[in-house]
Amino acid sequence: MYLVIDIGGTFAKYALMDEAGTIFDKNKKPAPRTNLADFEQMLFSIIEEQDLSVIDGIAISCPGIIDIDTGTIYQGGSFPFLHEVNLVKILGGKYGKSVSIENDGKCAAMAELWLGSVRGKKDAIVLVLGSGVGGGIIMDGKVHRGVNLSAGEVSYVMNGFDPTSKKASFVGYECSAVRMVQQIAKLKQLENLNDGEAVFEFINQQDADAMAIFDEYCLHLAVQILNLQYILDPELFAIGGGISSQPILLDRLNWAIKEIKKNNPHHAASPNLVLCEYRNDANLYGALYHYLNR
C-alpha cells in the first residue's frame, strides 16, 4: 500500500492506493501558504494519521521545478518557501519510508500515460488548464523533462512580444481557465467570480457575451496547440483540468483550430484532440506511477 499526496494550491489531497492504482481511502487538508513550518506540519499530520506498518512508500505531486533524482524543489509555484527544500530527505528521514516527488503537471501527464487517454502512445502532449497551463510532453513513451527540468511548462511560452516596451504576453495568462471564468463571472455580475458551473451555464446556453470571451480563450489556446503540433508533431493532445469536464470545450477548440486554418491557409497541421480521462485525481495516479517507475 502507498500513501500518495497531491499538493494543490488550496488543498493537499491524499489517498491510500495499491500498485494497480486502486484508491482505498481519500481525504484532503488545507495546504498552508504561510511558511515552511506550517506546511511541514500539515504533511506530518497526514502521514501520522496512517497505519505506517502497511505503508510501503510515499509518493508526492508538488508544484515547482522538481529534481526527481535528489528530491529538491525549485521555485515552488504557490509555495515559494519550498524553494530548494528537499521533501524526500525530510519525510524519508523522519518516517523511514521510501519517498518520491514529481512536478504536478508531469504527474497529470503520467496519469494519462499509465491508465488514461495517451496510454500506449509514443508521442503526445497533455495540457492541464487551470490558473495557468501545465502538463507534460510524452516523447518515446516517457515524460520528457529537459536539461533544466522545465519541459512542458507551457505557461512560460510567450504569446506575443512588444519590441518597443520589450514586454511579452504569456500563455499562462492568455490561456488561464481561471481568468476566463472570472472575466465572464464579472461581466454577468456573479457574486462568486470563481463559480465555473454558473459561467458554463451561460456558455452552454450560447449567451453572446459569455461566448465572445470563451471563444477568444479557445482561439488563444488553439494557436498554441498548432504551434506545439509543428514543433513536436505529437500523435495527440490530451486536454485536462477542471473545465475539461465541459463537452463544449473540445467542440470549441476544434472550431478555433478550423477558424485559424481557414484564415491562414498555409497551415497544414491537424492536431488530434482528446479529453484527459483523469481530472481531479490525475496527480494522485501520476505521483504513484512515478514512484513505481523510478
Summary of the structure (lengths in Angstrom):
residues: 294
radius of gyration: 19.6
end to end distance: 16.7
largest distance: 62.5
contacts: 996
relative contact order: 0.15
helix: 42%
strand: 25%
